[in-house]
């Protein structure tokens, strides 16, 4: 952390020929804004294999002042892109990532940048995701990585991976919530006009995207459920709202979101519980009921399983001072 600000120091690795959008995602979510916003920007440095000019895929060049030595004091290292998933990343890059991770840095791979992180060996035996189009290539090159292509992002603690380009925004918002709380992530999401927590995974984007609109019975049922998370909800309730059979709704829901109704409901309820813990003075039992978990014991169980903390500790860490 930066000793002056207490904020994470971020190094974003850029390769020659990088797509500017991929490079900009960490700065979009964590960086400064104009006019000044409500969030203190994180210290972000763009890093190259070595200092000097870099070409971008947009036809213009940018100048990078620091090389891989910048990994030495970074708390977060982001690899947002890689040029060719069939080729291994340079050994000096993967060695630098391994050294940084060994000393305690969090390493984040986004889109095809996940291939670079996998080349370092850091993902062996762990779960990861990457762009759906390249899953066969990834499995062939990295058989020891547990690939979950249906996920928008996978958080393995000090190793985080995100799927396609815009899933990089989801991943960075998730990391922002992890460091600064859900309320801050929600504020930033509103500023950049993004969903603070997108339901489902990559399955909704593979080959035939499914538009989110009120005419779609599954999407409409999901919106209906989000408005009444405190109620007992399950597949039967949502299927009835969509006027579909249980089996038809289950298949349609999975094809649109890449997840199950139960997993989706837990994610929505956790997001609501986190927001209530940060923004209200409700006691833990009331938060559990309002978010649909029923009891504080069940709320604590899900916080331990999914967030590795307790509701009380989360509130202490992320409640903004008056």
N, C-alpha and C positions, 0 to 999 in steps of 0.2 A: 504494500500500500504506500501511496505518497504520504510521507510523514507530515507534510504541511496540511493537506486537505483530507487525509484519511480515505481517499478514493482509490479504486484499483488503477494500476498502470497497465495499459493495454498496448500490445504490439500486434499489428495487422500485417501479415506477410503478403507481399505483392510479387508476382512473377511477371516476367516480360510477356506482353500480350494480354494482360488481364482485362476482363470486362469491368468497366467503371462501376456498374451497378453493384456487382459483387463486392467490390472494394469499399463502396460507400455505406453498406448496410450497418456495420458497427458504429460508424460515426453518426448515421441517421438516428439510431436508437440511444446511444450513450454519449454522443458528442454535444458540442455547443449549438445553440440555435440563435437566430436573429429575427426579431428582437429577443432580448434575454428572456429565457423561460424560467419555470419554477424549479427545474432540476439542475443541480450543480454538475457540469459536464465532467466526464471522466478524462483522464490524461491518455490520449490516443496517439500513437506513433506509427506511421507507415514504414515498414521495414522491407528491404530488398535482400537478395542473396548477398549483395554488396552495394555500397552507396553509388548513386549515379542515375542517369536517365532511364526510364522504363517506357516502352511503347504500350499503348492500350488498344483494345479492339475497336475503339471508337475513332481511331485515326489520329489522336493527339498523344503527346508524351507528357510524362510527369517526372519530377525530380525527387529522388529518394535520398535523404541525407544520412540514413543509418543502415548498417548491414546487420548480419545475424548476431553481432555482439549485443544488440538491443534486447535480445531475449534474456540477458543476464539479470535484469532488474524488473522484468515484466511479471505482473500477477496473472494476467490473462493473455494468452497467445492465440490469435485467430488466423486460421488458414481458410480464406473464403473461396478459393478457386484453384484449379489445376488445369493445365493445358491439354493433357493427353492421359486419360485414365488407363490406357494400356501400357504406359511406360512408368517405370519407377521414378520417384522424385530424387533429386540429387542427394547423395550421401551426406554432404555437409549440412544440408537442411534437416534431414531426419535425425542426424546425430545431435544437432542443436536443440531440436524439439525434445528428444529423450533427456538431454541434460537439464533442460528447463523444467520438465515434468518431475524429474528426480529430486530437484531442489524445492518443489512445492508449487510450481505454476500450474494453473488450469489451462489445458490445451483444448481448443475448440476447432472442429472441422466443419465447414459448411459446404453443401453441395459437393462438387468434385474435389474440394479441399480435403474431404474425408479420406480420399485415396492417399494423400500425402501423410496424414496422421497414421493411417494403417501401414504405410511403408516403413514407419519408424518402429513398428512392432508394439506400440502402446495399446492397440486395440485387441491384441490377441487374447482370446478367451472372454472378451467382453461383448456387450450388445452395442450395436451401432446402426445408423441409417445413412442413406445417401440418395442421390437422385434416382428415381425409379427406372429411368431409361438405361442405367448402367449397372443394374443389380447383378445380371449374369456375369459381367466382367468382374465385378467386385468379388462375387463368390468364388470365381475361378482363381483370382489372384490371392485372395485372403480367406482360405477355407476355415481358418481357426477363429475368425470373427463371427459372432452371432448376429447376422444381418437381419434387421426388421424393417423392410422397405415400406411397410404400411405406416410407420411412425413419421410425424413431422419433425420431431427431434427426440433424442435419447440422452438423458442425463445420467452419467455414471460417476458423478461427483467431480473428480479432477479431470475427467474426459467427457466432453459433450460433443455430440454430432447432430447436424441438421441436414434436412433433405434438400429440395431444390432451392432456387434463388430466393423466392419470396419466403420460403420456410426459414431462411436466415433471419428474417425479421422476427418470426415466432421464437426462434432460438434465443436471439438477443433480448427480446422482451422477457422470456423465461429467466434468463440469467440476471436481468435487471431486478425482477421480482425476488430472485433468490438472494441478491445482495442488498436491495433497498426496499423490498416489500411490494405487495401487490398493488397498493394504492398508487405508488410512484409509477409502476409499470402501466397501470390503467391511464394515468395522466399522459404519459408519453404516447401510448397507443392512440389516445384521442387526438393528440397533436399531429401525429403522422397519418391519421385516418386509417388505422389498422385495428383489427380485432385483438383485444388483450389476451384472449385465449380462444383460438379457433378450434371448433369441434372436429373430431375425426383426424384422419391422417392423409397420406398421399393417395390412397385409393380413389379419392374423389377427383384426382387430377390425371389419372392414368388414362390415356387414349381418348376417352370421351368425358370431358368435364360436365358436371351436373350443376346447372345454375341454381343458386339459392333464391327461390322466389315463393310467394305465398300460394301459387297455384300447385306447387308440388306437395302432395299430402304428407310426405315424410318430413320435409323441411318445416311445414306448417305445424306438425306434431311436435317437433323439436322446440320451436318457438313457444308453443303452448306449455310444454314441460318446463322450460326455463322460467316461466312466469309463476310457477307453483312448485318449486323445488321442495318446499316444506311439506308437501303432501306425499303420501305413499304412492310411488310411481314405479312402473315396471313395463315390461314388453307389452303386456295385455292392455294397460292403460293407454300407451302411445299408439298401439295398433288400432284400438277402438277409435281414438281421436282421428287417425288417418283413414278410418273406414276400410282397413285391410285385415286379412287374417293374420294370426300370429306368425305363421311361417312366411307369408309374403312380406310382411313388414320387416321381419328379421333379415331376410335376404336383401331387401331394398335399403334398409338402414346400413347394413354392412357394405354394400356396394357404393354408397354415397360417402361414408365416413371412414371406412377401413377399421372400424372398431365395433364393440358390442354396445348394446343399450346400457347395460350395467356399467361398463367402463366409462362411457360417456357421461352418465349421470353422476358417477363418483367424481369425475373431473370437474363438472359444473358445480357440484355441491362444495367441493374443496375450494374452488375459486370464490364462491360466495362466502364461505366461512372465513377465508383469509381476509376478504374485504370487510366483513363485519368485525372481526377481531381488531383490525387496524382503525376503522372509522367510527366504531360505536363503543358504548360503555356497557353493552349487554354482558351478563355473566356467561360463563362457558356453557352452562346447561341451556340457556336461552339461544345462544349461537348455534348449538347442536340442533335444537328443534327448528330454528328458523332456516337452517341450511338443509334440513331434511335427513339428518343423521339420527334423530330421535333422542339419543342420550349422549351425555358427555363421554361416556366410556367408548361408544362407537366412534365419536369424533376423535378421541385420543388415538384409537386404534388406526384410523385412516391417516392421521397426521404422522404417526410413527412409521407406517408402512410407506407412504408416498413422499413425505417431506423430511423424514428423519428428525423430527422434533415433536414438541408437545404444543397444544394450543396456547397454554400460558406462556411458555418460552417464546413462542412466535409473537404473541402480543407484546411482550416486554421488548423484543428486539426491533419490531417494526412499527410500534405505535409512535406517531409523530408527537414531539413535545408541544404542549399547549402554547 
